[in-house]
């Protein structure tokens, strides 16, 4: 299981806050020792600790749409990703990751795309164009997703072992 962490609307944009987010992400490394990724956009941070299963060579996260305005960090597996890629033939994929379909589906279908996903997953998607986000998990809740609010923004750790 990968580890994901999102901090959204963080009023403290200091280097100390960034260092704290990196440290919290590192505490999730046991969930994903194969890759560490961080995306910062203004007062929003998406961090990922990857356990490489599908496309171990190029599926590093966070994942993006073509112009990198949609950013997503995911834990899980999208079982029907091949079928969904066919529906997205006009999009350019950068990786073979099953989870990359999420960013492109959002572009095509808006938040309704979530119902198209078959799999076990939790993710946080950030649309940098308007700083909106979606935090979602599979209907059964196979992969957990916790939300926490603080004075310095919305914190979304995948699990509470940080």
C-alpha positions in Angstrom: 0.0 0.0 0.0 1.4 3.4 -1.0 1.3 6.4 1.3 -0.3 9.7 0.3 -0.5 13.1 2.0 -2.2 16.3 0.9 -2.1 19.6 2.6 -4.5 22.1 1.0 -5.0 25.8 1.8 -2.0 26.0 4.1 -1.7 29.6 5.1 1.9 29.1 6.3 3.9 28.8 3.1 7.3 28.9 4.8 10.2 26.6 4.2 9.6 25.3 7.7 6.1 24.2 6.7 7.4 22.5 3.5 10.1 20.7 5.6 7.3 19.5 8.0 5.3 18.2 5.1 8.3 16.4 3.7 9.0 14.9 7.1 5.4 13.6 7.5 5.6 12.1 4.0 8.8 10.3 4.9 7.1 8.8 7.9 4.9 7.0 5.3 7.9 5.6 3.5 7.3 2.1 4.9 4.1 2.1 2.8 5.9 2.9 -0.4 9.7 2.5 -0.4 10.1 2.7 -4.2 9.7 6.4 -4.9 9.0 9.7 -3.0 7.3 12.5 -4.8 6.1 16.0 -3.9 4.1 18.6 -5.8 3.7 22.1 -4.5 1.4 24.7 -6.0 1.0 27.8 -3.9 -0.5 26.8 -0.6 -1.2 23.2 -1.7 1.1 20.2 -1.3 0.6 16.6 -2.6 3.1 14.0 -1.4 3.4 10.4 -2.4 5.4 7.4 -1.2 5.1 4.7 -3.9 5.0 1.0 -3.7 5.6 0.1 -7.4 3.3 -2.7 -8.6 1.9 -1.6 -12.0 4.5 0.1 -14.3 7.4 0.0 -11.8 9.7 1.9 -14.2 7.6 5.0 -15.0 4.6 5.3 -12.7 6.1 7.7 -10.2 3.7 10.1 -8.6 2.1 12.6 -8.3 0.6 12.1 -11.8 -0.5 14.8 -14.1 -2.6 15.7 -17.1 -0.9 16.9 -20.3 -0.3 20.5 -19.2 0.2 19.6 -15.5 -2.8 21.7 -14.3 -4.4 18.6 -12.8 -2.3 16.8 -10.2 -3.3 13.5 -8.5 -1.7 11.3 -5.9 -3.2 7.8 -5.6 -3.0 4.7 -3.5 -4.6 1.7 -5.0 -5.2 0.0 -8.3 -7.7 0.9 -11.1 -8.8 -2.5 -12.5 -10.4 -1.2 -15.6 -7.7 1.3 -16.6 -7.1 -0.3 -20.0 -10.8 0.1 -21.0 -10.7 3.7 -19.6 -7.6 4.5 -21.6 -9.4 3.5 -24.8 -12.1 6.1 -24.0 -9.4 8.7 -23.5 -7.6 8.1 -26.8 -7.3 11.8 -27.5 -5.2 12.2 -24.3 -1.4 11.8 -24.1 -0.3 9.5 -21.3 3.2 9.8 -19.8 3.3 6.5 -18.0 1.9 3.1 -18.0 0.4 3.5 -14.5 -3.1 2.4 -14.1 -3.8 5.4 -11.9 -2.9 8.0 -14.6 -6.3 7.7 -16.1 -7.7 9.6 -13.1 -6.3 13.0 -14.2 -7.5 12.5 -17.7 -11.0 11.3 -16.7 -11.4 14.3 -14.6 -10.6 16.6 -17.6 -13.2 14.8 -19.7 -16.0 14.1 -17.3 -15.5 16.3 -14.2 -16.2 14.8 -10.8 -18.7 12.3 -12.3 -15.7 10.2 -13.5 -15.4 8.6 -10.1 -18.3 6.4 -10.8 -16.4 5.0 -13.8 -13.5 3.7 -11.7 -13.5 0.0 -10.9 -10.8 -0.8 -8.3 -9.5 -0.3 -4.8 -8.2 3.2 -4.4 -8.0 6.4 -2.5 -6.8 9.6 -4.1 -6.5 13.4 -3.9 -6.8 15.3 -7.1 -5.9 19.0 -7.3 -7.1 21.3 -10.1 -4.5 24.1 -10.1 -6.6 26.2 -12.4 -9.1 27.1 -9.7 -7.5 25.4 -6.7 -10.4 23.0 -6.3 -9.8 19.4 -5.1 -11.4 16.0 -4.9 -10.6 13.5 -2.2 -12.2 10.1 -2.9 -11.9 6.4 -2.2 -13.5 3.3 -3.5 -17.1 2.6 -2.4 -16.1 -0.2 0.0 -13.2 1.7 1.6 -10.5 -0.9 0.9 -7.9 1.8 1.0 -8.6 4.3 3.8 -8.7 8.1 3.5 -8.8 10.4 6.5 -9.5 14.1 6.5 -8.3 16.6 9.2 -8.7 20.3 9.4 -6.3 22.6 11.2 -5.7 26.3 11.5 -3.2 25.9 8.7 -5.4 24.2 6.1 -6.9 20.8 5.3 -4.7 17.8 5.9 -5.4 14.5 4.1 -3.2 11.7 5.2 -3.8 8.2 3.8 -3.3 6.6 7.2 -2.8 7.8 10.7 0.6 6.3 11.4 2.4 9.6 10.9 
